[in-house]
């Protein structure tokens, strides 16, 4: 069992700093030397210059390696990416978000964290930006998905707006960790502290899973196929899904190759899936699980006739999905599901409920937790609909 790290406050350090400078400003100048008075003057001027710099902006290196000066403490952020939108809500900056994809707005737990989510604008359709609608929202910072940045047409739309933008990408776990840090750095304040604390939890989970996986013999490692939205869409070698499935100690069969790469997605043929004949299939859509178990053409697949087809849970995000901040829970879920003898010290329910309470400020009841595990029912009609 692990102990959660709670977000750290730096308020105490700030108070110590503030208490330490009154002598510079007080009427005790008669008791200090000319040298001390000059030093105090220089210090005050330095602080003023730093404050002026902070007002001008903050320099951020985004996930594409661009150095971008953004407004300090941005008040209106357009998150044109699901991961960015979810992250903003989960680090406590949902009130700064003026735009997000529809997929973010339909998650009931995200709306519980930030009730104003239903009123956030959607200036886009699929991967196409409506520049006019975006401008009407008056953002002072845009967070753009890397696929949009590499799309010349969409990127040109953003460039013409003249608004600072950051590119977010997350093709593996380290990329995700950096993306969370970048978003926290951009927002600043307590949101930054929370982003850093979530990353600490993420790294702790990875380290723990890697240590456990070292004890799993090669002949005990299950061969796993990961289905993404549809049965034939899957993980390539350098992908987030490959990263976290492997971290648990399983063999991600699709990383062995024989895939088609189409529009930034990897696809396997039905015949290839039967060649791999995985021990376990994990799906991020409940409908895909039903399809595999009910369609007779899949009946001969080992994972199907042995009833080892599982739906990945859905909480504030779809665990382990490329746009999911909660990849750490995908690791814990898969580990406790397929290797209970090795992950017996992990209480998944306790970990999830403690994280939601300590980091996100919401209490999960048993019914909600079961909905999360089921992976079907958390995302859907807004809780505020009709109110």
N, C-alpha and C positions, 0 to 999 in steps of 0.2 A: 504494500500500500504506500502511496506517495503523498506527500504533503503539498498542497497547492501553494504556489507563491502568490501573495496578494499584491496588487499594484502599490508601488512605493510613492509616498508623497515627499516632495522636496520643500514643502512649506517651512519646515523647521530650519533648514539651511538658509532660506530667504530671510526669516526672522532674525537669525544670528547675524547675517550680513547687515540688515537694516539697523539693528541695535548697535552695531560696531562703528557706525559712521556719524553719530550725532555730534561728536566733537568737531567735525568739519564745519557743521552748520550752526553750532550754538554760539552764545555770546561769551565764550571763554577764550577769545582770541588773545586777550592780554597775557595769558599764561603760557602761550606757545611761542616758539622762536619764529623769526622771519623765515627760516628754512622750512619749518613745519607748515607755516601759513602758505608758502609758495607751493609746497607739495600738495597741500589740501586743495589749492586752487587748480593745480594741474589735474588732480584726481577728479574733481568736479567736472572740469572741461572734458576729460576723457569719458566719464560716464555720460555726459550730454551727447558727445559724438556717437557713442555706442547706441544710445537711445534713438538718435536721429537715423543711424544706419538701420536699426530694427524697424523703424517706421517706414523706411524706404522699401525694404523687402528682405527676403530670406533666400539664400542660395541653396538649391536642392539639386542633387544628381539623381535623375530618374532612372527607371529600369532599362531605358535604351542608352544610358550613358550620357545623356544630354545634361549640361549644366544650365539650370533655369532659375532666374530670379523671380520669385513669386511674392505676392503681398504678405507682409507679416500678419499673422492672425487672420487669414482669409475668412470672410463672413458669409460668402455665397459660393458654394462649390457645386459644380456640375459633374457628377460622377457618371460618365458615359461607359461604364463597365460594371458588371455585376459584382465582381470581387471588391472593387473600390467602394461601391455603394454599401455592400454588406459590412466592409471594414469600418467605414465612417460611422455607421449605426453602432457597431459593437465596441468601438473605442469611445463612444459617448459624444460623437460629433454629428449626430443625425440632424440636429437643428440647424446646422450650417449647409445642409444639402438641399439644393434647389432643383436638381435633376438626377434621375436614376432610371435604369432599364425597368421594364414592367416586372421582370422576374424577381427583382428585389422587393417590389411593392406588394407582392402576393404572399410573402412569408409571414405567417401569423405571429411567430416569436419575435421577428424583427420589429413588427408593428407594436408588439407589447413593450419592447425596449424603447422604441420611439413612436409614440402614438400619432405624431404628425406625419408619418410616412405616407399615408394615403393622399396627402395633399401635395406631394412632391411631383414636379413636372416630368414628362416623358418626351423630350424633344427628339425622338428617334424612332425608327421602325426597323426591327432586326439590327442590321449593322449599318443602316443608312441614317445619317444625321440630318435633321431639319434645322438648318442654320438660322432661319428666321425665328422659329419657336425657341431655339436656344438663346438667342439674343434678347428675346422678351423676358427671359428669366434673370437677366442682368448678372451673370456669374462673374466673380473676380478671379476664379481659378477653375480650370477644367482638368479632369483626370480622364485620360483617354486610353482605351484598350490598345495593346500593341498591334493587333490585327488592323485596327483603324489607322494607326500611324503608318503602317506599311502599305496601306491602300492609298494610292496617290490622290484619287478623287476626294476621299473623305478627309485626308490630311490637309489638302488645299483649302477645304471649307473652314477648317479650324484656323489655319494660318491667316486667312483673310480677316478673321474676326479681331485679330490683334489682342487676344486675351491670353495670358500665360497658361500653358498647359503642361501637364506631366504625363508621361507614358508609363503605364503599368503592365507588367508581364509576370508570368508565374508558371513556367514550363516544368519546374521541379521544386522540391521543398526549399532549397536555399533561395531560389528566386522568390518564392512566396514570402519567406522570412524578410527578405530585403524589401519587398513591396509593402509589407505591413509597416516596417520601419520608415520607409519613404513617406507613406501616408501620414503616419504619426508625426514625423518631422515637419511635414507641410502644415498640419493643423496646429501643432504646438500645445503648450499647457498640459492640462491633465489628460487630454486625449493622447498626447505623446507618451506620457508615463504609462497609460494603459496599454498602448500599442507595444511598448517595450516589455511590459509584464507578460502580455500574451505571447510574445516571441520567446520569453524565458520558458514559459510553459511548453511551447512548441518544441524548443530544443531539448528540454528535459525528457519529453515523451520520445523523441527520436533516439536519444542516448539510451534510455531504458529499453526500448524495443531492440535496438542493436545489440545490447548486452544480452538480452534474452535469446535473440536469434543465434548467438554464438553457441548456445547449448543445444540447439536442434540439430541432430545428425542429418547428414545429406540424404539418407534413405527415408527420413521422416518428413522431409520438406514437401508439402503439398504443391501440386501444379495447379495454378489458378488462372482462369480466364476472366478478364474484366470487361464487361459490356457497358458501353456508354450510350445511353438513350435508345439505341437499337442494338440488336444482338451482334451485328457484324462490325459495328464501330468499336474501336478498342485502343489499347496503348501501344505506342512505339517504344523504342529503346530509351530515348531521351525525353520522357514525359513525366508529368506529376504522378500519374497512376502507376507507372512502372516503379517510380521512386518509393512510394509509400507501401505498395504491396511487397516489394523486395525487402524493405526495412523490417517488416514483420517476421521475415524468415521464410516466405513462400517463394515459389518460382513463377514469375509472370510469363506464361507461355508465349504470348504474342510478341514479346521482346525478341524472340528467336528469329523473327523476320517473316518473309513471304506475305507482306502486307502491301496494299495499295495506298498511296498518299494522295488525297484529293482535298483541296481547299483547306489545308491545315489540319486535316483529320486523317487518322489511320483506319483502314478497313481490311477485314479478313473475309475470305469466302467461306461459305458454309462447309465446303469440302475441307478447307484447311483447319477449321475448328474441329472437325471429326478426326483429322490426322493428329492434332495435338491431343485430343480426347482428355481434357483436363479433369482433375479430381474434383475441382470446385469451380463454380461459376458465380461471380458476384455482379449484380446489376444495379444501376442507379435509377431504375424506373420499375415500379411495381408491375406495370403492364408487360414489361419484358419478361419478368419472372413467370407471369401467367402464361405468356406465349410459349415459353420454353417447356413448361410442365404440361401444357395442354395440347400442343400441336404434335401429332404423331410422327412427323418427320424428324423430330429431335429426340424421340424416345430411345434411340440407341446410343445416345451420348452418356458416357459414364456418370458425369455429374447429375444428369437428369434421372437416370434409372436408380441411382443411389440416393436421390433426394438431397443433393448437396448444392442446391441453387438458392442463393440468398439475396435479399434486397438490401442495399446499403441504406442505413438510417438517414433521416432528414431532420435537422434541427433548425437553428437560425440560418444554416446553410445546408446544402446537400453534401454530406460528408465525403471528402476525397474527390469531389468533382473539381475540374480544373479551375472553376471560379469559386471554390469553397475555402473560406478561411479556416474551417474546422477540420483540416486534414489530420490533425493530431488525434481527433476522435475516431477517424476512419482507421487509424493505426491501432488504437486500443480496441475498437470493435472487432476488427478482423482477427487480431491476436487472440482475444478472449473467445471468439467464435470457433476458430479452427484449431487453435492450440491451447485449450483450456488447462491442460496439465502443466504447460510452461508459463502461462499467464495467470496462474491461480491466485497470485498475490494482488491482482488488479480487480477492484470492484468498479465495474464500468458505470453502474448507476450512481454510485457515490461520487465518482470523478465528474460525471456530467452535471449532476445536480449542484455540486460544490462550485464548479466553474461558473455555471449560470448565475448562481447566487452571488459569488464573490466578485466576478468580473463584469457580469452583465446586469446585475441588480434585479433579477427575477427569480421567483420560486417556482420550481417545477413540481406539479402534483403527479401522482402515479399515472393518471390517465394520460396526461401530456407526455410523460416519459415513454409510455407504451406506444403512443402515436409516433414519437421520434424513432423508436426502434423499428416500428412497422414500415417507416419510410413512405407513408402514404396518408395524407390528411392534414399535415402541418401547412402545406402550401396550398393556397386556394383563395376563396373569396375573402376580401378584406374584413377584418373584425369590425371596422367602423362603417361598413357598407350599410346604408339605410338609416344611419343615425343622424 
